[in-house]
């Protein structure tokens, strides 16, 4: 059998057009393209790609069904282990997980697992899903706090096991970081809504505008529920702690993206959410959030959108595909650059930076950036977006007696069971690990759901 050496390209919007809109950049495979890509899979007996998937999707199994044009069965195969395939197919770092271990990739370009997962998920969205089956009720009730990827996954898995699940979300829309943190051009909100609808069809009761820790405490939830899962994520922005950082004109990436994504600032005044951008926008950071903010700024009308990163392109934690898209769209990059002060009076006017060089690797495995003495330079800035990471949401840890936390404010859990130091309370996702990927949060939600099931039925 002759195997195609290169992956089937993903159709995309032209950069000159997409920079003018918030529509999705990647357009998705056609059925013919999906089948052609699926036929590249070698159907390895040892299935290394599965071992690279945090939620254990039967990757060769669903790809074989795609190759046979059995798309409905392919999505059902994925949903045996993954309740959010349309999301995972778009935002999971497959290049560091399943695709990384593809046998074909040792000699040729690996099979594009994420693109195929997205295709079958989108196929289901287009033709309609089969009715969700509900098992016999167990009579047990579980509260899930936070509707991000960890909470959505935990709620779905618990519902599939027959438990009555109530999902509490602090904001007015469910989805957590999927809704407020990732722009439409990467993850359309109708896709998130469709995945949430599937979870609701499983019987999960969703309650928005419910700030647990204010409206109800965890202790009060335990009076009505047999167990509580905390998946409140990492929504506390980090800042640099440098001179001038309190000037007007500085956003946390969290606020910048929430205003744009959740509150539709890009459609002002149709949506009553103003957002100021200006001509020169500086984004500090090198992860996916920084790249999202930089690409968003251009779409909001910035003449110049610049990412300031203290290492080189090689060390950037953002996905290679997202960096490529940003470069195509005109985002500029200043590498080996560390902000040290912010300039301005009534409003920010510039940012002072030091040039850096790379030293020996640090605890992350990346080479440590070292300041070059006397190398300071300044850049004009109308807006500065700080995207250097986020910490765990502190509300529930602070107001729940007996809930042990780690030094960084994350909730301590037993790694095997996800149970906290408080009887009946489980936790998972970024509130436990700190800021991580969507798929790792989903994996934590699955693991916690299994542990909660064992806890409530025994």
N, C-alpha and C positions, 0 to 999 in steps of 0.2 A: 504494500500500500504506500503510495506517495503522499507524504504529509506536507502541507503548505508550510513554508519556513517562517513566514512573517504573519503576524496577527491581522485579521480583517480590520481596517481602520474604522474608527468611530466617526460618523458624520458629525460635524460641528458647525455652529454659526461662524460666518466670517468675522474675524476680529474687528474689522472696520464697521460692521453692523452691530455686533453684540455690545460694543462699548456704549451704544446709544440706548440700550434697553436692559431690563432685568430678567429677560427670558432665559431659559436654560441654555447653557453653552453647548453641552453635548446633546445631540439629537436622538441618540439611540439607534440600535440595529434594526434593520428590516428583517422579516422572517428569513429571507434568503441569506442575508449576511450572518444572522445568528446560526443558521444551520451550517453554513460554511465554516464558521469559527468553531462550532461544536465538534465538527468532524476532525479537527486537528487533535483532539484529546486522544491520548494513547491508551486510555482505560487501564492504567497500571494496576497490577495486582496488589502492590504495597500501598497505594493510595497516599502518597506523601502530602498531597494538597490538603487532605482532610485533617491531618495532624497539625497543619498550619492554620486551621480555622478555629477561632476561639469558641464558636458555638457548635462545632462539629457537624456542619452541613455535609450531606452525602454528595460531594461535588461531582465525582465521576457518574454517579447515578442520575443526577438531574441533567448533566450535560449529554449523556447518552440519549435521554428522552428528547432533548432539544434536537439532537442530530436526526432523530426519527420523526421530527415534527409533532411530537406529542407534548405540546406546550402546556396544556392543562395539567397533565400528569407531572410535568416538570416542576410547576409551581407548587403543587401539592407535596412533592418530594422535599422541596426546600422548606416548606412550612412545617414539616415534621419536627424541625429543629430550630427554625428561624422565623419569628413572627413579624419581622420588619424587613423583608427582602428588597422592596423598592428603595428603601433608605440605604441599606447596606450596599446595594449595587452601585450607589452613587457616591457615598462618602467613606466607605471602608478603605483603609490603606492596603489593598490587596497585594501590592508590590512588596510589602513587608510581611505578609501572612501567606495565604493559600498560594498565590501566584509565585511567590518566592521559591516554593518547594516543587513547582511543576517540573516533572522529568523532562518534558520537551524543552524546557528552558535551559537545560544544560548544554544543548547544541544549537537550538534555534530560539525564536521568540516564544515565551511561554503562552499558554492558553489564557485568554482574557476572561477569567472567571467572573469578575465583577460585571463586565459588560453583558455577559450571558444571564447572570442573575437579574440584572436590571431589565433585560429584555422580557423574561418570562413574567416578572412582576408587573411590568407595564402592559403586557398582553392580558393579564388578569384584570387590570384596571380598565382596559378597553372593552373587553368582552363580558365582564362581570364575573364575580367570584361565586363559587358554590356556597350554599348555606353552611354556616359554621355549626358544627355538631357540638352539643353540650352533654357532658356525662351526667350521671345521676348525682344529685347534690349530696355533699357530705354533711351538710348542716354546720360547717365551720365557716367563720367569717374572718377575713383578713383585710386590714387597712394598708394601702400602699401610699406613701407620701412622696410626691414628686412624679411628674409624668414625662421625664426625660427617657432616654433609651433604657436605663436600668429599671426604672419604675414601670414603663410600658411592657417590657419583657417579663418582669416578675408577675405583673398583673395577668398577662396572657397565659403564662405557664400555670399559674394557680387556678385560673378559671378552667383551663383544660383538665385540671385534676378534680374539678367538681366543687371547688370552694366558692363561696360568695365573696366577691372582691369589690371594695370601694377604693377608687383612685382619687386622691386629693391633689389638686394643683393650685399653687398660689396665684398664678396669673390668670387672665381671662381666656387664654387659649391653651389647650394641652400640647405637649410635645417638648417642653423644656428647651434645651439647647438646640434641638432639631428645628424648633420654631423661631426662637429669637436669635440664635447665634450663627446659623448658616444661611447665607444669602440665597434668594430665589434662583439666581443663575447657576448655583450648584445643586440646590435641593428645593424644588418648587413646593410651596406650602400646600398645594392641593394633594401632593404625594403624601406628605405627613398626615394630612386630614384623612386620606383614604386608609392609611395604616391604622390610625386611631379608630376609625369606624369599624375596621375588622375586629379590633380588640373589644369594642363595645358590643359587637354582634356575638362575641363569646360570652357575653353576660356581665362584663365589667361595668360597674356603675361609676360614672365620671362626675366629679364635683369640682368646678373651677372657682376661682376667687376665694380659695380656702387656704389661709396662711396658718399651717399647723405650727404651733409654738406661740400663736397669738389668739386665734379663734378657739382652738382646742389644743390642749397639751397632749403629748404622747401618753401620759398617765390617764387622761380622760378617754383617749381612744381605746386603751386596754380595758376599760370598763365595759365596752361594747363589742370589742373584737377579740378573737382568740390569739392573734399575733399582729405585729406591726412591722412593715418593711420601710426603712428610711432610704430614699434614693434622691436626696435633695441637691446633689451635684456640687459643682465648684463654681459659684457665681460671685465670689468676693474678689474684685479686681486687685491685682498687685500694681504698685507704682514704683517709680525709680528712687524717690527720696532725694531729689536734687533741687538746687536753688531755682525758684521760679515755677515749680510744678503746680502751684495753686493759682496761677494766672488764668483769667478767662480765655477760652479757646483751646482748652485741653480736655479731651475726652478719654475715658477708659474705653477700650475696644468693646467692652460689654455694653456701655451706654450707646456708643456709636452704632453698633449693630442692632441693638434692641430697637432704637428709634427707627432704623431703616427697615429691618425685617418684620418685626412684630407690629410696629405702629405705623408702618407704610409711609415714612417720611418722604420717600422718593415720589410719592403721589400727592404731595402737598400742593394746593390747599384742599384737594378732595378729601384727604385725611388730615385732621387738625394736629399735625405733628411737625413743627418746623425743625430744620437742621441746618446749621451754618457750615459751609465748607471752605469757601474762599479759593484763591488761585493756587496757593502752594500748601499741600498737605504732606506732613511728615508722619510716618508710621514707625514706631519703635518696636522691634521684635522680628522673629524669623519663622514663626510657626504658621499653621494654616489660618489662624485667626488674624494674624498680621496681613497675610496675603489677601484674605477676604476683605479686610478693611481697606487695603490699598486699591483693590479692584472696584470696591463699592464707591470710593471717593471719586474715581474717574467717571463712573456712571452718574454721580450726583453733580458733575460739572467742573471738577477741579482741572486746572490746566496742567498741573504737575502733581503726581502722586509718587512719593519716594519712600522706600523701605530702608530704614537704618538698622543694620545688623552688625553685631560686634565680632562675628566670625566670618567665614567665607561661604560661598554658595554651597560648597560640599557639605558643610556642617548644618545647613538649615534643616530644621525638623519638619518643615512643610512638605507636602507631597510633591514629587517631581512634576506630576501633571499640572498641579495648581501653579507652580512656579512658571512652567512653560506658558500656561494660559495668561498669566500676569505679564510676562515679557512680551507676548504677542499683542497684548492690549495697550502697551505703552507704559507700564509701571517701571520706574527706575529703581535701581538698587545701589546703595552705598554700603559696601562690605567693609569689614575691619574698622568699624565706626561705633564709638560709644558716646551717647549723649552725657554731658556733664553739667549743663546748666541751660535754663530756658530764659530767653530775652523778651522784654516787653514792658509796657506800662499799664494802660487800661485794658490791653489785649495783647496776646502773644504776638511777637514779631519775628522771632527767630529761635534757633536752637544751636547751642555751642557743643561741639563734639571733639573728642580726641581720636586720633588714628591709633589703631591697635596692630599688634603682631601676635602670631600664635606661638604658644609655648608647648610644654608637654601636656599629654592628655590628663583631664581631670576625672572625677568620679563618674561622669556621664560617658566616658570613653572618647569624648571629643577634645581636641586640643584647646587648652586654656587661653583665652584672649588676655594679652598683656598691654597696658597703655604705653604709648611712645611719648616720652616726656617732651614737652614743648611743641607738640603737634596740633594744638587746638585750632579749629577752624569753625566758621559759622555758616549756617544755611538759613535763608528766608523761610518763614513759616507763618501761614494764616491760621492753620489748625494743626494740632499735634494729637495723634491717637496713640495711646500707650497700650501695647499688646504684648506684654512680657509674662503673661500667665495669670491664673486666677487661683484663689484658695478655696477651701471648703466653705459651704454656706454655714455660718456659725449659729443660726437661730436655734435649731433643735438641740445641738450639743450643749448650749448654754442653759437651756431651760428644762432639761430632763435630768432629774436626780438619779445618780447611780450609773450614768452613761459615761464610760471611760473614753477619753480622747488621747490621741498621740500629740507629740510636741508641736506638730504643724497644724493642729486643730482638726485633723481627720478623725473619724470615729474608729475606735479600736474594734476589730472583730476577730473571731476565730476563723482562720483562713479556710478551713474545711467546711464549716457549717454556716458561716456568715452571721452567726449570732453575736450580739454585743454583750457587754457586761450587765445589761439590764434584761431580766427574765422576760421572754416573749417579744423582744425587740431585735430585729435583724436589720442589716444595712449592706449596701453595695453600691458600686459605681464610684464616681469621682468624690463623693463624700467620704469614701474609705481610702481610695488610692491617690487622691489628688487628681488634678486635671489629666485626663487620658483620652483614649479614642472611644468613639461610639460603640464599636464592636466589643471592646473590653468591658464597657459598662453593661452591654447586653449579656455578655458571658457571666458577669457578676449577678445580674438579675435572675438568670437561669439557675445558677448555683444556689442562690438564696431561696428561690421558689421550691427547689427540691428539699432543702433543709426545713423550710417552713412546713411543708407537707408532712414530713416525718414528725415534726414537733406537734402539730395540731391533731394528728390522728392517733397519736400514742398517749 
